[in-house]
Amino acid sequence: MGSAFSVVASVAILRSTFNEMIPDEVRGYIWSITRRFSTEITMVIKESHDGSTNRLFKAVVTYLDGHALSNSVLPKRLTVGKNENVRNFTYGLERNSEIVDVFQGVTMKWKFNSDINSTSHFETRWYELKFHKMHAELVKKKYLVHVLEMAKMFKDRNRIVRFHTIRHDRWSSSGVNLDHPMTFGTLVMDGDLKETVLNDLDCFRRGKEYYRKIGKVWKRGYLLYGPPGTGKSSLIAAMANYMNYDIYNLNLSVVTSDSSLEYLLLHVPNRSILVVEDIDCSIKLQNRESQKGDEPADSYRGPQVTLAGLLNAIDGLLCCCGDEKITIFTTNYKDRIDPALLRAGRMDRHINLSYCTFSTFKQLAANYLDINDHDLYCHIEKLMEKVKVSPAEVAGELMKAKGSKTSLEDFITYLESKESQEEKSSTAPPLASNVDGNRPEPQENGNNISKSGVQDQSSHTETEAADMGNVGGYSVKAEFANIIKAIFSKHGDIAANSCLQSKQCRSSLLEIVCRIIQKLQKAKLKDLKETELKSMLSELQDLESMRLEVGWLHKRLDEIVEAMRLFELIAVSEKLSDTIFSTEVKLNCIYNKSLVEGLI
């Protein structure tokens, strides 16, 4: 033991004497000679390079964490940590620690070093990579590229998916963590369709060189369509978790113009999913031929995104700015979407998510009740062949009870109730039979209503029918018929694109428009009250939310509001003759315009 200490002490003394006696220049020359006989090359990868952050240094940190540390003998000392932006723990080398990596059978030795400046207390960090000099070309051309690519993959795999929304025509700065548990393993979906989607996503993820080879932008479009509650949002969440892409939720109704849309799409980063939900009713996309001679140039239109602007944004030159992006449109009604949005190159895959089948029911039962088969399955299968039910409805019913048998029995009751409701609705007489003149004759026998009673009811119905008018297929009160005819002749069918499907509901909306016009026609400009105008504007906003095309009337109300303000200005500025004159001129213009064009 004593001899070992004496040897170490002697070596230390000799090293100190060597450093003191021999100048730095001579020592450097001696080391350069000895390195000529060495078979190893050392590459130094510093934290900063040419005055900026060294991208390779960051890649090495991630690479050694995700690959080398899990595929070789671990060093004795490791650093470990975790922050809110990553899924798993991250590991790294401690100072002066070494680790060995193997690439294509070649040994690569990594060492982490750091040094703190005693004056500035600034820490300098760097990695040393040692390898045999005969493999220098392999390292430069392949290994370092491999480190960069693998580091990118590990980083993307470990990061948490984030959800971004729009605020004032800009994406939210950081977004929120999308901690959605849905995966393709738990997603209830037809097996063949699920496999098709997964294969398509895998091909897209590996398609960088393929897209470059064929000269196309590395992007993909999906249209998800089907009834409500069929899993469109769940599929998007599963796709985001599978690809580990951030979601950028594009609400077109809050985008003020085509230029704002361009800005938003330019700032969607690579490896992300752009989602436009319910595209058929999120906004009224204006067709490129909408400005025709029969439409007034001054019809009220707020700032909006046009169809041409959206088409150019998702499939024009703008889409070339970036790679590895997925665009998803969702809708409950595919036939309402402009065909230009659906063509290949924009929406490459059309995925129909329909009502729940017995196969998808069994998947739901396995997830929620932890059963794969049951005696009640045969009865459920027969009922599901007759009744349309969405996966969301099935899931809601299965969650109500804890026991599997109780849940299935309750679900059968729900299906039977739904079946009876559908049978009643299919056998019910049409509501508008009296309008068409097909009202059934009353029976004389077996009916508690007397013949005279039927006649009285019939005459009452005929009186109501006489008070109704039919304009363009809409049944409205006769007093509104002329107003609606005037509207349709100038603006077309303003209820054609309403989100309400029932003709009766659309007729009611048209009557609301007529009542507003009647009030304005009967009232004098000076007699109108601000509360009345606010009420009318509120009604118009409600109508616009149901996609009734009443922008022209909205503009007329805005003009009336402006005129009322001008009246107030006259009252407070009697001494300002110039102001009075200009105000009266403007009032005369508004008044004459109303006389000539009318409120319609």
C-alpha positions in Angstrom: 0.0 0.0 0.0 2.8 2.3 0.9 4.6 1.6 -2.4 1.5 2.5 -4.4 1.3 5.8 -2.6 4.9 6.5 -3.3 4.4 5.7 -7.1 1.5 8.1 -7.3 3.4 10.8 -5.5 6.4 10.4 -7.8 4.2 10.7 -10.9 2.6 13.9 -9.5 6.0 15.4 -8.8 7.3 14.5 -12.3 4.2 15.9 -14.0 4.5 19.2 -12.0 8.2 19.4 -12.8 7.6 18.7 -16.5 5.0 21.5 -16.7 7.2 24.0 -14.8 10.5 23.3 -16.6 9.2 22.9 -20.2 7.6 25.9 -21.9 4.1 25.7 -23.4 5.3 25.8 -27.0 7.6 22.9 -26.5 5.0 20.9 -24.7 2.5 21.5 -27.5 5.1 20.3 -30.0 5.7 17.2 -28.0 2.0 16.4 -27.8 1.6 17.0 -31.6 4.3 14.4 -32.2 2.7 11.8 -29.9 -0.8 12.4 -31.6 0.7 11.4 -34.9 1.1 7.9 -33.6 -2.5 7.8 -32.0 -5.2 5.9 -33.9 -8.1 8.0 -32.3 -9.6 11.2 -33.5 -11.4 13.5 -31.0 -14.2 15.9 -32.1 -15.2 18.7 -29.7 -18.8 19.8 -29.8 -19.2 23.0 -27.8 -22.5 24.5 -26.6 -22.0 27.6 -28.8 -20.6 27.8 -32.3 -19.7 31.0 -34.2 -21.4 33.2 -31.6 -24.8 31.3 -31.6 -26.3 28.2 -30.1 -24.8 25.0 -31.4 -27.7 22.9 -32.8 -25.6 19.8 -32.8 -24.8 20.2 -29.0 -28.5 20.2 -28.2 -29.0 17.2 -30.5 -26.3 15.3 -28.7 -28.0 15.9 -25.3 -31.3 14.5 -26.6 -29.6 11.7 -28.5 -27.7 10.4 -25.6 -30.8 10.6 -23.4 -33.1 8.7 -25.8 -30.7 6.3 -27.5 -27.3 5.8 -26.1 -28.3 5.7 -22.4 -30.9 2.9 -23.1 -28.7 0.8 -25.4 -25.3 0.6 -23.7 -23.8 0.2 -20.3 -24.9 3.1 -18.2 -22.2 5.4 -16.6 -21.9 5.5 -12.9 -23.2 9.1 -12.6 -26.3 10.4 -14.4 -28.4 13.5 -14.2 -32.2 13.2 -14.3 -35.0 15.7 -14.5 -38.5 16.4 -15.8 -40.5 19.5 -16.7 -44.1 20.1 -17.7 -43.4 20.1 -21.4 -42.2 16.5 -21.7 -43.9 13.2 -21.0 -41.0 11.2 -19.5 -37.9 11.8 -17.4 -34.8 13.0 -19.2 -31.3 11.8 -18.5 -27.9 13.1 -19.2 -24.2 12.7 -18.4 -22.6 14.1 -15.3 -19.4 16.2 -15.7 -16.4 14.1 -16.9 -18.7 11.0 -17.4 -18.2 8.8 -20.4 -20.5 6.5 -22.4 -20.0 4.3 -25.4 -22.3 4.1 -28.4 -22.2 1.7 -31.4 -23.1 2.8 -34.9 -22.9 0.3 -37.8 -20.5 -1.8 -35.7 -18.2 1.1 -35.0 -17.5 2.2 -31.4 -18.2 5.9 -30.6 -16.9 7.2 -27.2 -18.7 10.2 -25.7 -17.5 12.3 -22.8 -19.2 15.3 -21.2 -17.0 18.2 -19.9 -17.7 21.5 -18.3 -15.6 24.3 -16.8 -16.5 27.4 -14.8 -14.6 30.6 -15.4 -13.3 31.8 -12.0 -13.7 35.5 -13.0 -17.1 35.6 -14.8 -18.5 32.4 -13.2 -19.7 31.5 -16.7 -19.9 27.7 -17.3 -18.6 26.4 -20.6 -19.9 23.0 -21.6 -18.8 20.6 -24.4 -18.9 17.0 -25.6 -15.9 15.0 -26.8 -16.5 12.3 -29.4 -13.7 9.8 -29.9 -13.4 7.2 -32.7 -10.9 5.4 -34.8 -9.5 7.7 -37.5 -10.3 5.1 -40.2 -14.0 5.9 -39.5 -13.7 9.6 -39.9 -15.7 9.7 -43.2 -18.4 7.5 -41.6 -18.8 9.9 -38.7 -18.9 13.1 -40.8 -21.3 11.8 -43.5 -23.5 9.4 -41.6 -23.1 9.3 -37.8 -23.6 13.0 -37.1 -26.6 13.1 -39.5 -27.9 10.1 -37.6 -27.5 11.9 -34.3 -29.5 14.9 -35.6 -32.3 12.8 -37.0 -32.7 10.5 -34.0 -32.6 13.5 -31.6 -35.4 15.1 -33.5 -37.4 11.9 -33.3 -36.8 11.5 -29.6 -37.6 15.1 -28.8 -40.9 14.9 -30.8 -41.8 11.6 -29.1 -41.3 13.0 -25.6 -43.0 16.3 -26.0 -46.6 16.9 -24.9 -49.2 17.7 -27.5 -50.5 21.2 -27.2 -53.7 22.8 -28.3 -53.7 26.3 -29.9 -56.6 28.7 -30.6 -57.0 32.1 -32.2 -57.0 35.4 -30.3 -57.3 38.6 -32.3 -56.3 37.1 -35.6 -53.2 35.5 -34.0 -52.4 32.1 -32.6 -52.2 31.8 -28.8 -48.6 32.2 -27.8 -48.1 28.9 -26.0 -51.3 27.0 -26.1 -52.4 24.5 -23.5 -51.4 21.0 -22.9 -53.7 18.5 -24.7 -53.8 15.8 -22.1 -56.4 13.8 -24.0 -56.4 10.0 -23.2 -57.7 8.9 -26.5 -55.5 6.6 -28.6 -56.0 4.3 -31.5 -56.0 1.5 -28.9 -59.0 2.9 -27.1 -60.7 4.5 -30.1 -63.9 2.7 -31.0 -63.9 2.4 -34.8 -64.4 -0.2 -37.5 -61.3 -2.4 -37.5 -60.6 -2.2 -41.2 -61.1 1.6 -41.2 -58.8 2.0 -38.2 -56.1 0.0 -39.9 -56.5 2.1 -43.1 -56.1 5.3 -41.2 -53.1 4.1 -39.3 -51.4 2.9 -42.4 -52.1 6.2 -44.1 -50.6 8.1 -41.2 -47.5 5.9 -41.2 -46.9 6.4 -44.9 -47.3 10.1 -44.5 -44.8 10.2 -41.6 -42.2 8.3 -43.6 -43.0 10.2 -46.8 -40.4 13.0 -46.8 -38.3 11.7 -49.6 -41.3 10.4 -51.5 -43.0 13.8 -51.6 -39.8 15.4 -52.5 -39.3 12.9 -55.3 -42.7 13.5 -56.9 -42.5 17.3 -56.4 -45.4 17.7 -54.0 -45.7 19.6 -50.7 -45.4 17.2 -47.7 -49.0 17.6 -46.4 -52.1 15.6 -46.1 -55.8 16.4 -45.9 -58.6 14.5 -44.2 -62.4 15.0 -44.3 -64.2 13.5 -41.3 -68.0 13.4 -41.9 -71.0 11.7 -40.3 -73.8 12.4 -37.8 -73.1 14.1 -34.5 -71.6 11.8 -31.8 -69.8 9.4 -34.1 -66.3 10.1 -32.9 -64.9 12.8 -35.2 -63.2 14.8 -32.3 -62.0 11.6 -30.7 -60.4 10.5 -34.0 -58.6 13.9 -34.2 -57.3 13.5 -30.6 -56.1 9.9 -31.4 -54.3 11.2 -34.5 -52.6 14.0 -32.6 -51.4 11.6 -29.9 -50.3 9.0 -32.4 -48.3 11.5 -34.6 -47.4 13.7 -31.6 -48.4 16.8 -33.5 -49.8 19.9 -31.9 -53.4 20.9 -32.8 -54.2 24.3 -34.3 -57.9 24.9 -34.1 -58.9 27.3 -36.9 -62.3 28.9 -36.0 -63.1 30.6 -39.3 -65.9 32.6 -37.8 -63.4 34.8 -35.8 -61.0 35.3 -38.7 -61.7 38.8 -40.1 -60.3 38.5 -43.6 -58.4 36.5 -46.2 -55.1 38.3 -45.3 -55.6 37.3 -41.6 -56.2 33.7 -42.7 -52.9 33.8 -44.7 -51.0 35.1 -41.7 -52.5 32.4 -39.4 -51.6 29.6 -41.8 -48.1 30.9 -42.4 -47.5 30.7 -38.6 -48.7 27.1 -38.3 -45.4 25.2 -37.6 -44.3 21.9 -39.2 -45.5 18.7 -37.6 -48.9 20.0 -36.7 -52.6 19.4 -37.4 -54.8 22.2 -38.6 -58.4 21.5 -37.6 -61.5 23.2 -39.0 -64.6 21.8 -37.3 -68.1 22.0 -38.8 -66.8 23.8 -41.8 -70.2 23.7 -43.5 -71.7 26.0 -40.8 -68.7 27.8 -39.2 -69.0 30.7 -41.6 -70.9 31.5 -44.8 -68.1 31.0 -47.4 -68.7 33.4 -50.2 -68.5 31.9 -53.7 -66.1 33.5 -56.1 -69.1 34.3 -58.4 -71.2 35.8 -55.6 -70.8 39.4 -56.9 -73.4 39.3 -59.7 -75.5 42.0 -61.2 -78.6 41.0 -59.2 -76.8 41.6 -55.9 -76.5 45.2 -54.7 -72.9 46.4 -54.4 -73.7 48.0 -51.0 -75.2 44.9 -49.4 -74.0 44.7 -45.8 -71.1 42.3 -45.4 -68.8 42.3 -42.4 -65.2 41.3 -42.7 -65.0 37.6 -43.7 -63.1 34.8 -45.2 -64.0 34.1 -48.8 -64.1 30.7 -50.5 -61.3 31.7 -52.9 -59.2 32.9 -50.0 -59.6 29.6 -48.2 -58.8 27.5 -51.3 -55.6 29.5 -51.9 -54.6 29.2 -48.3 -54.9 25.4 -48.1 -53.8 24.5 -51.6 -52.1 27.6 -53.2 -48.5 28.8 -53.0 -49.0 29.5 -49.3 -49.1 25.8 -48.5 -45.6 25.4 -49.8 -44.3 27.3 -46.7 -43.7 24.3 -44.4 -43.7 20.6 -44.3 -45.3 17.6 -42.5 -48.6 19.3 -42.0 -52.1 17.7 -41.7 -55.3 19.5 -42.4 -58.6 18.1 -41.1 -62.1 19.3 -41.9 -65.1 18.0 -40.1 -68.8 18.2 -41.0 -72.1 16.5 -40.2 -73.3 17.1 -43.8 -70.8 16.4 -46.5 -73.2 17.4 -49.3 -73.2 21.0 -48.0 -69.5 21.6 -48.6 -68.4 23.2 -51.8 -66.9 20.5 -54.1 -63.8 22.6 -54.6 -62.8 22.1 -51.0 -63.1 18.3 -51.3 -61.0 17.5 -54.3 -57.9 15.4 -54.0 -54.9 17.5 -53.0 -57.0 19.4 -50.5 -58.9 16.5 -48.8 -57.0 13.4 -49.7 -59.0 11.0 -47.5 -62.7 11.1 -46.9 -63.5 9.2 -43.7 -67.2 8.4 -43.0 -67.9 8.0 -39.3 -71.4 6.6 -39.2 -73.8 5.3 -36.6 -72.8 2.5 -34.2 -72.7 -1.0 -35.6 -72.8 -4.1 -33.5 -69.0 -4.5 -34.0 -68.3 -1.0 -32.6 -70.8 -1.7 -29.8 -68.8 -4.7 -28.7 -65.7 -2.5 -28.6 -67.5 0.0 -26.4 -68.7 -2.8 -24.1 -65.2 -4.1 -23.8 -63.9 -0.7 -22.9 -66.7 0.4 -20.5 -67.9 -2.9 -19.0 -64.8 -5.1 -19.5 -66.7 -7.9 -21.1 -66.3 -9.5 -24.5 -69.5 -11.5 -24.7 -72.9 -11.8 -23.0 -76.2 -13.6 -23.4 -78.0 -10.3 -24.1 -75.7 -9.6 -27.1 -78.1 -11.4 -29.6 -81.0 -9.3 -28.6 -78.9 -6.1 -28.8 -77.7 -7.0 -32.2 -81.2 -7.4 -33.6 -82.3 -4.1 -32.1 -79.3 -2.3 -33.5 -80.2 -3.4 -37.0 -83.4 -1.4 -36.7 -82.3 1.6 -34.6 -79.8 4.2 -35.5 -77.7 5.1 -32.4 -74.4 7.0 -32.3 -71.3 5.7 -30.4 -71.6 8.7 -28.0 -75.2 7.6 -27.1 -74.1 4.0 -26.5 -71.2 5.2 -24.3 -73.5 7.4 -22.3 -75.9 4.6 -21.7 -73.2 2.1 -20.7 -71.7 4.6 -18.1 -75.0 4.9 -16.2 -74.9 1.6 -14.3 -71.9 -0.2 -12.7 -72.8 -3.8 -13.3 -72.5 -5.3 -16.8 -75.8 -7.0 -16.8 -77.7 -4.0 -15.5 -76.0 -1.7 -18.0 -76.9 -4.0 -20.9 -80.5 -4.4 -19.7 -80.8 -0.6 -19.4 -79.3 -0.2 -22.9 -81.9 -2.6 -24.3 -84.6 -0.6 -22.7 -83.1 2.5 -24.3 -83.0 0.9 -27.8 -86.6 -0.3 -27.5 -87.8 3.1 -26.5 -85.9 4.7 -29.4 -87.4 2.1 -31.8 -91.0 2.9 -30.6 -90.4 6.6 -31.0 -89.1 6.1 -34.6 -92.2 4.0 -35.4 -94.5 6.6 -34.1 -92.8 9.4 -36.1 -93.0 7.3 -39.2 -96.7 6.6 -38.9 -97.7 10.2 -37.8 -99.8 12.1 -40.4 -97.9 15.0 -42.2 -98.3 18.3 -40.4 -99.0 20.3 -43.6 -101.7 18.0 -45.1 -104.4 20.7 -44.8 -102.3 23.1 -46.9 -102.0 20.5 -49.7 -105.7 19.7 -49.7 -105.1 16.1 -48.6 -106.7 16.2 -45.2 -108.4 12.9 -44.5 -112.2 12.7 -44.3 -113.6 12.5 -40.8 -115.2 9.1 -40.0 -118.9 9.1 -39.1 -118.8 6.0 -37.0 -116.5 5.3 -34.0 -115.6 8.9 -33.6 -116.6 11.0 -30.6 -116.5 14.2 -32.7 -119.9 15.0 -34.3 -120.2 15.8 -38.0 -121.1 19.4 -37.1 -118.1 19.6 -34.9 -115.9 18.4 -37.8 -117.4 21.0 -40.1 -116.9 23.7 -37.5 -113.2 22.7 -37.2 -112.9 22.4 -40.9 -114.2 25.9 -41.5 -111.9 27.2 -38.8 -108.9 25.5 -40.5 -110.0 26.9 -43.8 -110.1 30.4 -42.3 -106.5 29.9 -41.0 -105.4 28.7 -44.4 -107.0 31.7 -46.0 -104.8 33.9 -43.8 -101.7 32.1 -44.9 -99.7 32.6 -48.1 -97.2 30.4 -49.9 -94.1 32.3 -51.3 -91.2 30.2 -52.7 -92.4 27.1 -50.9 -92.6 28.9 -47.5 -96.0 29.1 -45.7 -96.2 32.6 -44.1 -99.0 35.0 -43.0 -100.7 36.7 -46.0 -99.8 40.1 -44.7 -96.1 39.2 -45.1 -96.4 37.7 -48.6 -95.7 40.9 -50.5 -92.7 41.8 -48.3 -91.2 38.3 -48.8 -91.8 38.5 -52.6 -89.9 41.9 -52.7 -87.1 40.4 -50.6 -86.7 37.3 -52.8 -86.8 39.4 -56.0 -83.9 41.5 -54.8 -81.8 39.2 -52.6 -82.9 35.7 -53.5 -84.0 33.1 -51.0 -82.3 34.5 -47.9 -83.3 31.3 -45.9 -81.8 28.8 -48.4 -78.6 28.3 -46.4 -80.1 28.4 -43.0 -78.9 25.7 -40.5 -82.5 24.9 -39.8 -83.8 22.1 -42.2 -87.5 22.4 -41.5 -89.5 24.6 -43.9 -91.8 25.5 -41.1 -88.8 26.8 -39.0 -87.4 28.7 -41.9 -90.9 30.3 -42.5 -90.9 31.5 -38.9 -87.5 33.1 -39.4 -88.8 34.9 -42.5 -91.8 36.2 -40.6 -89.4 37.7 -38.0 -87.6 39.6 -40.8 -91.0 40.8 -42.1 -92.0 42.1 -38.6 -88.8 44.1 -38.3 -89.4 45.7 -41.8 -93.1 46.4 -40.9 -92.0 48.2 -37.7 -89.5 50.3 -39.6 -92.0 51.2 -42.3 -94.7 52.3 -39.9 -92.4 54.3 -37.6 -91.0 57.8 -38.1 -87.3 58.3 -37.9 -87.5 60.8 -35.1 -89.9 58.6 -33.1 -87.7 55.5 -33.1 -86.2 54.6 -29.7 -82.7 53.3 -29.1 -84.1 50.4 -27.1 -86.3 49.3 -30.1 -83.3 49.5 -32.5 -81.1 47.5 -30.1 -83.8 44.9 -29.9 -84.1 44.7 -33.7 -80.3 44.4 -34.0 -80.2 41.6 -31.5 -82.9 39.8 -33.5 -80.9 40.2 -36.6 -77.8 38.8 -34.9 -79.8 35.8 -33.9 -81.0 35.3 -37.4 -77.5 35.7 -38.8 -76.3 33.0 -36.3 -78.8 30.7 -37.9 -77.3 31.6 -41.3 -80.1 33.8 -42.6 -78.8 36.2 -45.2 -80.0 39.5 -43.7 -76.8 41.6 -44.1 -78.7 44.1 -46.2 -81.2 44.7 -43.5 -78.4 45.0 -40.9 -76.9 47.7 -43.0 -80.2 49.6 -43.1 -80.5 49.5 -39.3 -76.9 50.8 -39.0 -77.8 53.7 -41.3 -80.9 54.5 -39.1 -78.7 54.4 -36.0 -76.4 56.8 -37.6 -79.3 59.1 -38.6 -80.5 59.1 -35.0 -77.1 60.2 -33.8 -77.2 63.0 -36.4 -80.5 64.1 -34.9 -78.8 64.3 -31.5 -76.0 66.2 -33.0 -78.4 68.8 -34.4 -79.9 69.2 -30.9 -76.6 69.9 -29.3 -75.0 72.0 -32.1 -77.7 74.6 -33.0 -75.1 77.4 -32.9 -72.8 75.6 -35.3 -74.4 76.4 -38.7 -71.8 74.6 -40.8 -72.3 71.5 -38.8 -76.0 71.8 -39.0 -75.9 72.2 -42.8 -73.7 69.2 -43.4 -75.8 67.1 -41.0 -79.0 68.1 -42.7 -77.5 67.3 -46.1 -76.6 63.8 -44.8 -80.1 63.3 -43.3 -81.7 64.3 -46.6 -79.5 61.7 -48.4 -80.6 59.0 -46.0 -84.3 60.0 -46.2 -84.3 60.2 -50.0 -82.5 56.9 -50.2 -85.2 55.3 -48.0 -87.9 56.7 -50.2 -86.3 55.5 -53.4 -85.0 52.1 -52.4 -87.3 51.4 -49.4 -86.2 49.4 -46.4 -85.7 46.3 -48.6 
